[in-house]
Amino acid sequence: MMQKVIDSHFHFWRQQDLPWLTGPMVPRIFGPYESLRRDYSIEEFLADLAGSGIQKAVYVQANWAKDRFEDEVAWVQKTAEETGWPHAIVGYADMTVDDVRSQLDRLKRYRLVRGVRMQLHWHETPEYRFAPSASQILDPRVRKNVGRLKDYGFSFDLQIFPNQMRDGARLIEENPETDFILQHTGMLTDLSAETTAAWRSGLCQLAALPNLYSKLSAFGTFVHRNDPALIAYIVDNAITIFGSERLMFGSNFPIEKLWTGHSALMQAHRDAVAKHGELNEANIFWNTAARVYRI
């Protein structure tokens, strides 16, 4: 019997709503993306995942214009009411403002919102950067606003590189009542000895904090392919460091569609997890996401 799956990280969109899909092409962390400069509907997503065992999914914000953060959530909520998908929403809120609570108040009105993501990742390689600096994660306004999430029952999807994990651990430790979900298992950029050592060390530091979870997702970001050996390497390390009860699968579709199909991606993840046994499979593909995102 096929293991049932929650996809904890996917997007869909109308091209017109995303500045990065309508304006000039700019370097992105996942490389050339011409084929994404179009609508990607919930119907296409459901067609992509047909036969995969995915029964529920979590939508993660897709970088609409900042002042349209509520429009994004409203549109996704309406889609869910019309189609039954998705089953939870991670919206956007600007953590750099003086007081984010007015934004959180607006998001709280939508029943599927479970948390927010503001991408804080910064890297020495210019095309990998999103945040204006590596230290934005410890900006006093960011820290104060993240501290307000607990009053709303919202989680925070944390996207950082290994060189930011020490600061990330500090932010997480300051907010023990808030669940943090590490995006893409810390975004391993390559398999050099130096890079993997820093990555494992950072993950171990984060794993000491019980309110930190991690997504097994987006492993094709830097290699631009579906690489079963790389997926297995990251899964093996993540299970050793975190334990499967703190890990969840995410497809990162349609970004991964740049270089692979959904069935091949799903099979590579199933193969990587299968050798760890049924309990770990159940945690990674269902239990963790169901608990953290309350679906």
C-alpha positions as CSV (number, residue, x, y, z in Angstrom):
1,M,0.0,0.0,0.0
2,M,1.4,3.4,-1.0
3,Q,2.4,5.6,1.9
4,K,0.0,8.6,2.2
5,V,1.8,11.9,2.0
6,I,1.4,15.5,3.0
7,D,3.3,17.9,0.8
8,S,4.5,20.6,3.2
9,H,5.9,23.0,0.7
10,F,4.4,23.9,-2.7
11,H,3.3,27.0,-4.6
12,F,0.8,27.9,-7.3
13,W,0.3,31.3,-8.9
14,R,-1.1,33.6,-11.5
15,Q,1.9,35.2,-13.3
16,Q,0.3,38.7,-13.1
17,D,0.6,38.7,-9.3
18,L,4.3,38.0,-9.0
19,P,6.8,40.8,-9.7
20,W,9.6,38.4,-10.3
21,L,7.6,36.6,-13.0
22,T,6.5,39.7,-14.8
23,G,9.5,42.1,-14.6
24,P,13.0,41.7,-16.0
25,M,14.7,38.4,-15.5
26,V,16.9,38.5,-12.4
27,P,19.3,35.9,-11.0
28,R,17.4,33.4,-8.8
29,I,18.7,30.8,-6.4
30,F,17.4,28.0,-8.6
31,G,18.9,29.2,-11.9
32,P,17.1,30.1,-15.2
33,Y,13.4,30.0,-14.8
34,E,11.9,31.1,-18.1
35,S,9.5,28.1,-18.1
36,L,7.9,29.4,-14.8
37,R,7.0,32.8,-16.3
38,R,3.4,31.7,-16.7
39,D,0.3,30.8,-14.6
40,Y,0.8,27.6,-12.5
41,S,-2.7,26.7,-11.4
42,I,-3.9,24.4,-8.6
43,E,-5.4,22.2,-11.4
44,E,-1.9,21.8,-12.9
45,F,-0.4,21.0,-9.5
46,L,-3.0,18.3,-8.9
47,A,-2.4,16.8,-12.4
48,D,1.4,16.8,-11.6
49,L,0.9,14.9,-8.4
50,A,-1.6,12.4,-9.7
51,G,-0.8,8.9,-8.4
52,S,1.8,10.2,-5.9
53,G,-0.1,9.4,-2.7
54,I,-0.2,13.1,-1.7
55,Q,-3.5,13.6,0.1
56,K,-2.9,17.1,1.6
57,A,-0.7,20.0,0.9
58,V,0.6,23.3,2.5
59,Y,0.9,26.4,0.3
60,V,3.9,28.6,1.1
61,Q,4.0,32.2,0.1
62,A,5.4,33.0,-3.4
63,N,6.7,36.6,-3.1
64,W,3.8,38.7,-4.2
65,A,4.4,42.4,-3.8
66,K,4.8,43.1,-0.1
67,D,1.8,45.4,0.1
68,R,-0.4,42.6,-1.3
69,F,0.4,40.0,1.3
70,E,-3.3,39.7,2.3
71,D,-4.4,39.5,-1.3
72,E,-2.2,36.4,-1.7
73,V,-3.7,34.6,1.3
74,A,-7.2,35.6,0.3
75,W,-6.8,34.2,-3.2
76,V,-5.3,30.9,-1.8
77,Q,-8.1,30.6,0.8
78,K,-10.7,31.1,-1.9
79,T,-9.0,28.5,-4.1
80,A,-9.1,26.1,-1.1
81,E,-12.8,26.7,-0.6
82,E,-13.5,26.1,-4.3
83,T,-11.3,23.1,-4.9
84,G,-10.4,21.5,-1.5
85,W,-6.7,22.4,-2.0
86,P,-4.5,23.4,-0.2
87,H,-5.1,22.4,3.4
88,A,-3.0,25.0,5.1
89,I,-1.3,28.3,4.2
90,V,2.0,29.9,5.1
91,G,1.6,33.6,4.3
92,Y,4.0,36.5,4.2
93,A,4.5,39.2,6.8
94,D,7.2,41.9,6.7
95,M,9.2,41.3,9.9
96,T,11.2,44.5,9.3
97,V,8.4,46.9,10.1
98,D,8.2,48.6,13.5
99,D,5.1,46.5,14.5
100,V,3.9,43.6,12.4
101,R,0.8,43.0,14.4
102,S,-1.5,44.9,12.0
103,Q,-0.4,42.5,9.3
104,L,-0.9,39.4,11.5
105,D,-4.3,40.6,12.5
106,R,-5.3,40.7,8.9
107,L,-3.9,37.2,8.2
108,K,-5.5,35.7,11.3
109,R,-8.9,36.2,9.6
110,Y,-8.2,33.4,7.1
111,R,-8.9,30.0,8.7
112,L,-6.1,28.1,6.8
113,V,-3.2,30.4,7.8
114,R,-0.9,28.5,10.1
115,G,2.2,30.7,9.9
116,V,4.4,33.1,7.9
117,R,7.6,33.1,6.0
118,M,9.9,35.9,5.4
119,Q,13.1,34.7,3.6
120,L,16.2,35.7,5.5
121,H,18.8,33.8,3.6
122,W,22.1,35.5,2.6
123,H,25.1,33.9,0.9
124,E,28.5,35.0,-0.3
125,T,27.4,34.0,-3.8
126,P,25.4,37.0,-5.1
127,E,22.8,34.9,-7.0
128,Y,22.0,32.9,-3.8
129,R,21.1,36.0,-1.8
130,F,17.7,37.2,-0.8
131,A,18.1,39.2,2.4
132,P,20.1,42.4,2.2
133,S,22.6,41.1,4.7
134,A,23.4,38.0,6.7
135,S,22.6,39.8,9.9
136,Q,19.0,40.7,9.1
137,I,17.9,37.7,11.0
138,L,19.1,39.5,14.2
139,D,17.7,42.9,13.3
140,P,16.0,44.2,16.5
141,R,12.7,44.7,14.7
142,V,12.8,41.3,13.2
143,R,13.4,39.7,16.6
144,K,10.6,41.7,18.2
145,N,8.1,40.8,15.5
146,V,9.0,37.2,15.4
147,G,8.4,37.3,19.2
148,R,4.8,38.4,18.5
149,L,3.9,35.2,16.5
150,K,3.2,33.2,19.6
151,D,0.2,35.5,20.4
152,Y,-1.4,34.4,17.1
153,G,-0.4,30.7,17.2
154,F,1.6,31.2,14.0
155,S,4.7,29.3,13.1
156,F,7.7,30.8,11.3
157,D,9.2,29.1,8.2
158,L,12.9,29.9,8.5
159,Q,15.0,30.1,5.4
160,I,18.8,30.5,6.1
161,F,22.1,29.1,5.0
162,P,24.6,27.3,7.3
163,N,26.6,30.4,7.9
164,Q,23.5,31.9,9.5
165,M,22.5,29.0,11.6
166,R,24.2,30.2,14.8
167,D,22.1,33.4,14.6
168,G,19.1,31.3,13.6
169,A,19.5,29.2,16.8
170,R,19.5,32.4,18.8
171,L,16.2,33.6,17.2
172,I,14.6,30.2,17.8
173,E,15.9,30.0,21.4
174,E,14.4,33.4,22.2
175,N,11.0,32.1,21.1
176,P,10.4,28.7,22.7
177,E,6.6,29.0,22.3
178,T,6.8,29.3,18.5
179,D,7.4,26.5,16.1
180,F,10.1,27.2,13.5
181,I,10.4,25.2,10.3
182,L,13.8,25.1,8.6
183,Q,13.4,25.4,4.9
184,H,15.0,22.9,2.6
185,T,17.1,21.3,5.4
186,G,19.4,24.3,5.6
187,M,20.1,24.6,1.8
188,L,23.2,22.5,1.2
189,T,24.9,24.2,-1.7
190,D,27.5,21.6,-2.6
191,L,29.2,18.4,-1.2
192,S,32.7,19.8,-0.6
193,A,34.2,18.8,2.8
194,E,34.1,22.4,4.1
195,T,30.5,23.0,3.1
196,T,29.1,19.7,4.4
197,A,31.0,20.1,7.7
198,A,29.5,23.6,8.3
199,W,26.1,22.4,7.3
200,R,26.1,19.4,9.7
201,S,27.5,21.5,12.5
202,G,24.8,24.1,12.0
203,L,22.0,21.5,11.9
204,C,23.3,20.0,15.1
205,Q,23.1,23.4,16.8
206,L,19.6,23.9,15.6
207,A,18.6,20.3,16.5
208,A,19.3,21.1,20.2
209,L,16.2,23.4,20.1
210,P,13.0,21.3,20.5
211,N,10.7,23.8,18.7
212,L,12.7,23.5,15.4
213,Y,11.5,21.3,12.6
214,S,12.9,20.8,9.1
215,K,11.6,20.3,5.6
216,L,13.1,17.7,3.2
217,S,12.6,19.8,0.1
218,A,14.2,21.7,-2.7
219,F,17.3,19.5,-2.9
220,G,17.6,20.2,-6.7
221,T,18.0,23.9,-6.1
222,F,21.8,24.1,-6.5
223,V,22.4,21.1,-8.8
224,H,19.4,21.7,-11.1
225,R,18.5,18.1,-11.3
226,N,16.7,15.3,-9.4
227,D,19.6,13.6,-7.8
228,P,18.6,10.5,-5.8
229,A,22.1,10.1,-4.2
230,L,22.1,13.7,-3.0
231,I,18.6,13.3,-1.6
232,A,19.6,10.1,0.2
233,Y,22.7,11.9,1.7
234,I,20.6,14.7,3.1
235,V,17.8,12.5,4.3
236,D,20.3,10.2,6.1
237,N,22.0,13.1,7.8
238,A,18.7,14.8,8.7
239,I,17.3,11.7,10.3
240,T,20.5,11.1,12.3
241,I,20.6,14.7,13.5
242,F,16.9,15.6,14.0
243,G,15.0,12.3,14.2
244,S,12.1,11.7,11.8
245,E,9.6,13.1,14.2
246,R,10.9,16.6,13.3
247,L,11.2,16.1,9.6
248,M,8.6,16.6,6.8
249,F,8.6,16.1,3.0
250,G,7.9,19.0,0.6
251,S,7.9,18.9,-3.2
252,N,8.8,22.6,-3.7
253,F,6.7,22.4,-6.9
254,P,6.7,24.0,-9.4
255,I,10.3,25.1,-8.9
256,E,11.5,21.5,-9.1
257,K,9.5,21.2,-12.3
258,L,12.3,23.2,-13.9
259,W,14.4,19.9,-14.1
260,T,12.2,16.9,-13.1
261,G,8.8,15.4,-13.0
262,H,6.8,15.0,-9.8
263,S,6.7,11.2,-10.0
264,A,10.5,11.0,-10.3
265,L,11.0,13.4,-7.5
266,M,8.6,11.6,-5.3
267,Q,10.2,8.2,-6.0
268,A,13.7,9.5,-5.1
269,H,12.4,10.7,-1.7
270,R,10.5,7.5,-1.1
271,D,13.6,5.4,-1.9
272,A,15.8,7.6,0.4
273,V,13.4,7.2,3.4
274,A,12.3,3.6,2.8
275,K,15.5,2.0,4.3
276,H,14.9,3.8,7.6
277,G,11.7,1.9,8.3
278,E,7.9,2.4,8.4
279,L,7.8,4.6,11.5
280,N,10.2,7.1,9.9
281,E,8.3,6.9,6.7
282,A,5.1,7.7,8.5
283,N,6.7,10.7,10.3
284,I,8.4,12.2,7.3
285,F,5.5,11.8,4.8
286,W,2.6,12.5,7.1
287,N,2.8,12.8,10.9
288,T,5.2,15.7,11.4
289,A,3.5,18.0,8.9
290,A,0.0,17.1,10.2
291,R,1.1,18.0,13.7
292,V,3.1,21.2,13.0
293,Y,0.6,22.6,10.4
294,R,-2.5,21.3,12.2
295,I,-4.0,19.5,9.2
